[in-house]
Amino acid sequence: MKRSDIFEFFRRLAEANPSPTTELESENPFQLLVAVVLSAQATDVSVNIACRPLFAGIKAPRQMLEFGEDALRDAIKTIGLFNTKAKNVIALSQALIDNHGSEVPRTREELQALPGVGRKTANVVLNTAFGEETFAVDTHVFRVCNRTGLAPGKTVDDVEATLEKIVPAPFRRDAHHWLILHGRYTCKARLPECWRCPVIDLCRYKPKTTPPGERIKPARTKPSAARSGGRASSTARTAKGRTASRPTAGRSRARPNRLP
């Protein structure tokens, strides 16, 4: 995608949504960190439902430790991989107390050293909690970048590296939020809603999908004469074979002689 098209791509997404942000609910960096860890292979909606009552009383690592792993596991059991996630959240809470004075660190390296925290999680926390210009590449961002031609890459690291190079300065802080939301609600995985896409003319995806009311269902076709003839011949051969295999009327089957 040309540099001018990239600028226009983000300009239109910004115009449609001037203040994008994560859909995970939190009140401070610690809660955000926990929510992002829990969101791996789970929807933001399911994480929010589980975390609302949890975060009402837990706002710091020490409170999470006092809550305990068993209680946490029970609180998040509606989220996928809840056993592993509960263990990681307790472990990262202990690490924050031991190594960071209960504060969430502000570097990617320190964040990734915490249990259960990968590069994507670190990028989300750095961007959302601390305003860093990072690009968290999840499945939505990866799909949008490859499908549209904005930042194609074979791996999430490739896509992130390309975004680092091409995203214009005015859009760098919010870029990954725009891409996530665009992939979640417009450029969907199974059926992208191209008819309402603000960057449809900049996107290389083909064929563009049409509105539901304008889609033409393929007509059912009758079997061709050749196929019908083939089926008839097959049926006839089968019937003939069955007839031939039956013993002729009036002819008795040979039986072995009985022993005296």
N, C-alpha and C positions, 0 to 999 in steps of 0.2 A: 504494500500500500504506500502511495506517495506521501511525502511529508505534509503537503497541504491537505490531503485527504485525512490523515491521522488527526491533524488539528481540528478539522471540521467534524470528524467522528466524535471526538470528546466534547467539542463545543455543543453539539446537538444533545448529547447525553446530559451535559450540565444544564442546558436550557430546560430539558424535561424534568430534571431533578436537581435543583440547585444545592441542596444540602443532604447528600447521601450519607448514610452511616450503617453500621452493622445492625442487624435485627436481633442480635442477642442482647438481652436485658441485663444491666449491671449498674452498680452505683459507684464502683471504684476499680482501680486496676487489678486488685486481687480477685474480685468477683468476675471481672472480664476474663482474666487468665483461666480461672476455673471453668467458666462457661465455654470458652473456646476449646479447652481440653475435652470437655464432655461432648462437644459438637462433632467430634470425629465420627464419620459414618453415621451421623444422626441429623435430623432436621433441626433448624433453629427453633421451630415451634415446639417440638418435643422437649428440647433443652429448657426453654423458657417455662414451660408448664411444670417441669420438675424443680427448677431453680427458684421460682417465686417464693414458695414457702421456705425453702432452704436458706435463701439469702435474706429473708426477713430477720433471721437471728444470727446469721454468720456473715461477718463483714471483714474478718481478718484471719490470718493463718492460725493463730492460737485458738480461736473459737472453733476452727475446723478440726483441729487436733482434739479438742475437748469433746466435740460431737462424736468423733470416732469413726473407724472404718465400717463397722457393722451397720451403724445407723445411717451412714452415708450411702452404703450399698442399697439399703432398703429404700432410701429417699430417691435414688436415681434408677431404680430397677426397671422403669419403663423405657430407659434409654439403652440402645445397643452397647454391648461390651461393658456393661456396668460393673462387673467384678474387677476387671483390669483398671478401669477408669477410677473407681473408688480407691484402689490401692495407690494409683499414681497421684491423685489429688492429696491424699494424706501424706505421701512421701514428699511432694513438692512443697506442701505447707511446712513440713519439718525443715526442709532445705532452706526455705525463705527465712525461717526463724534462726537457724544455725549460721547461715552464711550472708544474709542480706538485711539483718535487723528487722525482719518481718515486712520489708518493702519489696515490691516487684522490681527487679533490675531493669535497666534501660538500655542494655546492649543485647544484640542478637546472640552473641556467644554465651553470655550468662543465662539468658532465657533458655537456650537450647540445652544447657547443662542440667536443667531441671527435669525430673522424671515426667515422662509423658508429653514433653514439649518438643515439637519438631520445628522445622524452618517456617512452615506456613503459620503455625500458631504464634511463633515469635513475631512474625511480620504483622499479624493482625493486632497483637498487643502493642507493638511499637507504633503502629499507625493510629489505631483508635484511641489508645490511652495516652500516648505521648506525642502525637502529631508528626511522627517521622514519615518521610516519603518512601514507604516500602510497598512492595507489590506481593500480596498474598495470593498465590495461584492455587485455587481449588478446582474442582471439576467444572464448575460453571465458567470460571475465567479461562481455563484451558480450552474448553469447547468453543467459547466465543472467539478467542484469539485465533484459533485454527480455522474455524468455520468461516469467519469474515475475512481472514487474510491479514488481520491487524498485526498479529505477532505470532506467526506459525512456529511450532517447535514440536519435537518428538517427545520431550519430557517437560515436566513442570519447571525444572531448572532452566531449560532452554527458553521457555516462554517468559519466565521471570527476567532472565538476562536480556532478552529482546525488549521487554517493556522498559527496563532500566535505561535502554539506549534511545528509545523512540518517543516516549510520552513527553509532550511539551510541558514546560515549566508551570503554566497556570493550572494544569490538571493533575499534577503528579500526586498530590496528597490524597485526592479522592478517587483516583483512577480505578483502583481495584474494587472499590464499593460500586461504582457505576457498572463495571463489567460483571460483578457478581449479580447485581440486581437485574441487569439486562438479560443475563443467562437464565436467571431463576424465573422471570416473569414474561419475557418476550422471546428470546432466542433459546427456546426450550429444547431439551435433548431429543425427544421423539418427534415433535412437530413444531418447528419454529413458527411463530406468528408473524410472518414477514409482512402481512398486509397492514400491520400497525407499527412497524419498526421505523424509528426515526432516522436510521442510517442505511435504509434498504438500497439506495443507489450507490453507496460506497462499499457494499458487501459483495464478495465474490461468490457467495453461496448460490448454487443453482441446482434444481429449479426452485424459484421462489414459490412459497405456498400461498394459496388464495384463501379468501374468507370462507368459513364453513358453508355459508349459503350458496356459494358459487362453485363449489366442488362438484365435479361430474363423476358419478359412480360408473365404473366400467360395466358395460352391458354384458349380460350372460350370453354366450354364443352357443348355438346348437352344435353337437358333434358333426364333424365333416362327414361327407358321404363315404370317403375312404375309411375313416375310423368306424363308421356305422357298419360298413360292409365287412370290415375286419372282425368286428365283434360278432356279427351274424355268422361268419364263416367259422369262427372259433367255437361258437355255440353249437353249430351243426356238427363240427368234428368231434366235439365232446359227446354229444348225443349219440353219434354213430359209434364212437368207441365204447360207450356204455352198452349199446345194443349188441355189439359184436362180442362183448365179454360174457353175455348171458348164454347159458347152455341152450342148445336147440331143443324145441319142443319135442317130446316123445323119446328123446335120447337120454338114457340113464347114465349117470356118472360112474366111472370105474371105481369099484371098491376093493380093498384088499381082501383076499380069501380069509375066512375065519379059521381059526385053529380047530381041529377036531376035538 
